């Protein structure tokens, strides 16, 4: 997943752009970039896989003067992409995943197009989006036509000489939010980027809506869709605790989620703890509902260690998982511990690092409580898991069936015997004393939107 941020100011925007982009660092680990416009477009991109955004850009951003700019923390591609087009030069940043990339690339090849931003044989998503957009009669028309051509999702910001175009993907999987501060305007993936910069939320953009932002404010160029399918995982895992989507705060949802887990539980335990960072609020909610004390059995060594879910390579994910969490033996030795976490994706890090660390410290019992149902399918709308074979639930199903199967509907059914056998297989594989997943209905209720407004594809296989 990537995070994008843009700002149009009365005067110089660079400080707000720098810190606003930095507040998306929890969303990406590979590349970061800034683009500003004053007399001309100036762009900087750095590899941040081995360092932090601030360290790479702190000296440079001071020399990037301009009254408007866009920034990105990217999970995969180098961004922003610069395009010199018949509409004039522009820079583009994107968030999402275009599932039919190969088909669209072949289509553009036949038109005589070529691609320059290629890494490891893969076309850059922002460049692909730009190539599709410039086929329109103007930028807004191009965005509309691009949305109609892609499968998956693409939220974007486009910086031009006159201002910024902002458009969330057409089903609103990954929202964009407008903020205002005096006469300055900003647009963000995460509302948490607004608080310390003094912006107030002005508008949650509708799915597929296209707005243009300049010094005078914003105007709607294309109306959005009435239907939305916001990614449920934003609240459960990926979003920052201080962020809100559709006006619903992430930390509150996670506390609600933990409460729901506790209401259905009757385990005898001495304490509850959360896996840092996103599991903490789930554990706090569980503790408030159950009455068990909240203790920090595992702490995260924050400097330099991001999320183990976001890096693209398994080797890097394992290294981060191993190094960032430190157990406190004096807290857990001889104790029965409820551990709350947002999800089990592959299960390897739980098994090889988290669980092992606690057992090495002499924990008596481990009871794992997961804030969402078992993940059954890789996300079609963002860059995360790309294969079903990676997922812990699918490994369990293969082991139980003796082969890979395409129809997993019986395992998705929370009340089926096959679902129970799958969960039991995962419990044994992780070597914990008990394992409970959140029910889908409880997760939806914890978020507080109707199920029709939430994407649940990775759990149910259903999509709009």
C-alpha angles and dihedrals in degrees: 000000000000133000124220132195135179136181138189114194138185089237129354117359101181100102094049090044092051097049095035090056092044089057087069094060092111090067104057140028109181114060140001132192145179131200126186134179129211114128090345140000115277120189135186127184128181138180105243098177091111101033145022129280094243093054092054099043106028096097097033101050091062088068095047098089118178143124094238135033148150132221139188141194102204131205095200122348132064108251155222097046115208118219128186103201142162086264089058129264119316141166123225135197125185143189124199140046128279104212097190094051095131092052093049093046091053089048091053093044088058088054089055097257123144134195128228102176098074126146126179089350093302124121116236109253094219091053091048091051090049092050090053093045095053089060088073126089088252137350097277091047089047092052091050092050092045090054089053093052102047130081113209121023142303124181112182152178122207121196116207134169091265102040147300130303114209125190131165116210115280096261095038097240089151112028131218121208130199121220134187133207116177101303096340125099131201136181123203147173089220125042088206086077089067103055103074093034092058099246122140123208109260103170141359103220115235119240109281093004115146119207132177119216125199137146092289093056130259136314129195111243098175124020116234133238122274092221120074135184104190114189108260090205090069089074097035099047126337103054123087114252093243093050127100130201120195085359093299117123119230098218092052091051091052092050089050089050093053091048090053091052091050093048091061095042133090101172120144108233142149100224147352127231136177130225106244130280114004096018092062097078091046088054093047090054090048091050093049092052099040099039091231115138116257111233132176103238091161126033129192121233093223108194111093098353119107130171120319090212098063107055112097098226125070090220092059093043091053093047093051091046091051098046106036102058121067120187123221106223095192089060100048107029110121092357134126105232132194108208119199123197137164098243149332108239109164097351094216095106093048091049101041101035119011099040094037092051092053093046090050087056092056101255111176100211135002120205112185120207118186122200097217137036121271112293107243105172137031114253115269093196107051141029106267127099109008101186135050089218090069094061120098093222092053091049088054092049092050091050092049095044097037090232144040113281128194099207107067097158093119090055091048090055103095092206097051126105089233091057090052091049090050092052091047091051090052091047092054092044091053091044097228129143095238138000129198127177124204115258113245092236091052091049091052091047090050090055093048101220126108115264089246089066096050131076109231098165098126090057103035107019090233120129137172 
